[in-house]
Amino acid sequence: MKYRKFGKTDLNVSEVGFGAWAIGGPAMAGDIPIGWGDVNDKTSIEALKKALDLGINFYDTADFYGLGHSEELIGKLWGNRDDIIVATKVGHRLDADNKIYLDYSKEYVIQACELSLKRLKRETIDFYQLHAAKLSHLENGECIEAMQLLQQQGKIRHWGLSLNTYDPEPEGNYMMENDFGSDFQLVFNIINQKALPLMKMASRNGMGVIARMPLQFGLLTGKFSKDSKFPKTDHRSFRLNPEVLGQSLNDLESVWPIAKNYEIGLDSFALSFILSHPEVSTVIPGIKTPEQAISNSTDIIKLKTADINQLHDLYGKRFENLLQLMKEKG
């Protein structure tokens, strides 16, 4: 495992991290699935242990993943170990009608941090993220004040923002213009390269970058067909509807010949594309099993510049339109 400096912080993070959304298990917001289907806690614990054995020291979770269960698993296994870097998020909760509510009030952020610390069994959260704060939340200022206060109190070491999947620029630019936080989490993969200019700017400003959704819901593993179905407890059941799935598979036909030149798995190829960009501090594939921990952390290589440029070109020629379809379909 290789390690990279996490922006201007004092953290050195494994270039492959552990995305802990899926191990939170199934959860619902009303009739909307907010998880990845059923998981087994024993298997999840084995996956976390295997990841550590492989040198993964960065674990990204959120208080909304499994409505706290993901944090609980990490806390149960590791607690306050100082060789584990834990990143979690705040701002999503369920309202009285069991619907998703974005709460970035100062009071809520502080209260939620205390609960996360208890679930994680930690004295300090290494990297605390506003989960999906919008520009209006940032301009209001309460969430910024809360994060600064929590940092002053020593309850969090560093903080930043998890940016919007399809339109990361407004919030990202606001944070950099005002010198708020130290790092971003953003979506960056072969299909979704929307954040590439912002990512380069963030790196120039000394900010760390966490790349999420590296396999784009599994599309970049090559394991899906147009007949693939997902259980109702898996959020992909509505995100990867037949239209999105069909167009995705058609557009990806232009990627597979490039990948074949490297004689590595498609998941390794997808991760290698991301990590071939030096602006990225760590990439966080979702990991549910020990086998996924292994497959997502091996055969990571530097892609040829010509192939990187070709994949960049494909974004403008094919994937930009696909991304718009994904945005429209939810």
Long-range contacts (C-beta under 8 A, 24 or more apart in sequence): 1-54, 1-55, 1-56, 1-297, 2-300, 3-57, 4-280, 4-281, 4-282, 5-208, 5-281, 6-127, 6-158, 6-183, 6-208, 6-281, 6-282, 7-182, 7-183, 7-206, 7-207, 7-208, 7-209, 7-281, 8-182, 8-206, 8-207, 8-208, 9-127, 9-157, 9-158, 9-182, 9-183, 9-208, 11-85, 11-126, 11-127, 11-157, 11-158, 11-208, 13-57, 13-58, 13-85, 13-208, 13-281, 13-282, 14-55, 14-56, 14-57, 14-58, 14-282, 15-275, 15-280, 15-281, 15-282, 15-283, 15-300, 16-56, 16-271, 16-275, 16-282, 16-283, 16-284, 16-285, 16-296, 16-297, 16-300, 17-56, 17-58, 17-59, 17-60, 17-210, 17-282, 17-283, 17-284, 18-47, 18-48, 18-51, 18-56, 18-58, 18-59, 18-60, 18-284, 18-287, 18-293, 19-60, 19-212, 19-284, 19-285, 19-286, 19-287, 20-59, 20-60, 20-61, 20-65, 20-70, 20-73, 20-74, 20-286, 20-287, 21-61, 21-62, 21-65, 21-70, 21-286, 22-286, 22-287, 22-288, 23-47, 23-48, 23-65, 23-66, 23-69, 23-70, 23-73, 23-287, 23-288, 24-61, 24-65, 24-66, 24-67, 24-68, 24-69, 24-70, 24-73, 25-66, 25-69, 25-70, 26-66, 26-233, 26-234, 27-65, 27-66, 27-67, 27-69, 28-98, 28-233, 29-94, 29-98, 29-99, 29-100, 30-97, 30-98, 30-99, 32-100, 32-235, 32-238, 33-232, 33-233, 33-234, 33-235, 33-237, 33-238, 34-64, 34-100, 34-235, 35-65, 35-66, 35-233, 35-234, 35-235, 36-234, 36-235, 36-236, 36-286, 36-288, 37-230, 37-231, 37-233, 37-234, 38-231, 38-233, 39-288, 41-73, 43-288, 43-289, 43-290, 44-73, 44-288, 45-73, 45-76, 45-77, 46-289, 46-290, 47-287, 47-288, 47-289, 47-290, 47-292, 47-293, 48-73, 48-74, 48-77, 48-78, 49-77, 49-290, 50-290, 50-293, 50-294, 51-287, 51-293, 51-297, 52-84, 54-293, 54-294, 54-297, 55-297, 56-293, 56-297, 57-83, 57-84, 57-85, 58-85, 58-87, 58-282, 58-284, 59-84, 59-85, 59-86, 59-87, 60-87, 60-88, 60-185, 60-210, 60-212, 60-284, 61-86, 61-87, 61-88, 61-89, 62-88, 62-89, 62-90, 62-92, 62-129, 62-131, 63-88, 63-89, 63-90, 63-92, 63-112, 63-115, 63-116, 63-119, 64-89, 64-92, 64-93, 64-131, 67-94, 68-115, 68-119, 71-116, 71-119, 71-120, 72-119, 74-120, 75-118, 75-119, 75-120, 75-121, 75-122, 76-121, 78-121, 79-120, 79-121, 79-122, 80-121, 80-122, 80-123, 85-126, 85-127, 86-120, 86-122, 86-125, 86-126, 86-127, 87-125, 87-126, 87-127, 87-128, 87-129, 87-185, 87-210, 88-116, 88-120, 88-125, 88-127, 88-128, 88-129, 89-128, 89-129, 89-130, 89-131, 89-162, 90-116, 90-128, 90-129, 90-130, 90-131, 91-130, 91-131, 91-132, 91-133, 91-137, 91-143, 92-131, 92-132, 102-131, 102-132, 102-133, 102-134, 102-137, 104-130, 104-133, 104-137, 104-140, 104-142, 104-143, 105-142, 105-143, 106-142, 106-143, 106-145, 106-146, 106-149, 109-142, 109-143, 109-146, 109-147, 109-150, 110-146, 110-149, 110-150, 113-146, 113-150, 113-155, 113-156, 114-155, 117-155, 123-154, 124-154, 124-155, 124-156, 124-157, 125-155, 125-156, 125-157, 126-156, 126-157, 126-158, 127-156, 127-157, 127-158, 127-159, 127-160, 127-183, 128-156, 128-158, 128-159, 128-160, 129-159, 129-160, 129-161, 129-162, 129-185, 130-159, 130-160, 130-161, 130-162, 131-162, 132-162, 132-164, 133-161, 133-171, 134-164, 134-171, 135-170, 135-171, 135-174, 138-171, 138-174, 138-175, 138-180, 139-174, 144-180, 147-181, 158-182, 158-183, 160-184, 160-185, 160-207, 160-208, 161-185, 162-186, 162-212, 163-187, 163-195, 163-198, 165-192, 165-213, 165-327, 166-192, 166-194, 166-323, 166-326, 166-327, 167-194, 168-194, 168-195, 168-198, 169-198, 172-198, 172-201, 172-202, 173-198, 176-201, 176-202, 176-205, 176-207, 181-207, 182-207, 182-208, 183-207, 183-208, 183-209, 183-210, 183-281, 184-208, 184-209, 184-210, 185-209, 185-210, 185-211, 185-212, 186-210, 186-211, 186-212, 187-211, 187-212, 187-213, 188-212, 188-213, 188-214, 188-274, 188-277, 188-280, 189-213, 189-214, 189-215, 189-216, 189-220, 189-270, 189-273, 189-274, 190-216, 190-220, 190-255, 190-270, 190-273, 190-311, 190-314, 190-315, 190-319, 191-216, 191-219, 191-220, 191-248, 191-251, 191-252, 191-315, 191-319, 191-322, 191-323, 192-216, 192-319, 192-323, 193-312, 193-315, 193-319, 194-323, 196-277, 196-312, 199-277, 199-279, 199-280, 200-279, 202-279, 203-278, 203-279, 208-281, 209-279, 209-280, 209-281, 210-281, 210-282, 210-283, 210-284, 211-274, 211-280, 211-282, 211-283, 211-284, 212-283, 212-284, 214-270, 214-271, 214-274, 214-283, 214-284, 214-285, 215-267, 215-270, 215-271, 215-285, 215-286, 216-248, 219-248, 219-249, 219-252, 220-252, 220-255, 220-266, 220-267, 220-269, 220-270, 221-266, 221-267, 221-270, 222-252, 222-256, 222-266, 224-249, 225-249, 238-329, 238-330, 239-326, 239-329, 239-330, 241-329, 243-325, 243-329, 244-322, 244-325, 244-326, 244-329, 247-322, 247-325, 248-322, 251-318, 251-319, 251-322, 254-314, 254-318, 255-311, 255-314, 258-307, 258-310, 258-311, 261-307, 262-301, 262-303, 264-299, 264-301, 265-295, 265-299, 267-295, 267-296, 268-295, 268-296, 268-298, 268-299, 268-300, 268-301, 269-303, 271-296, 271-300, 272-299, 272-300, 272-301, 272-302, 272-303, 273-303, 273-308, 273-311, 275-300, 275-302, 276-302, 276-303, 276-308, 277-308
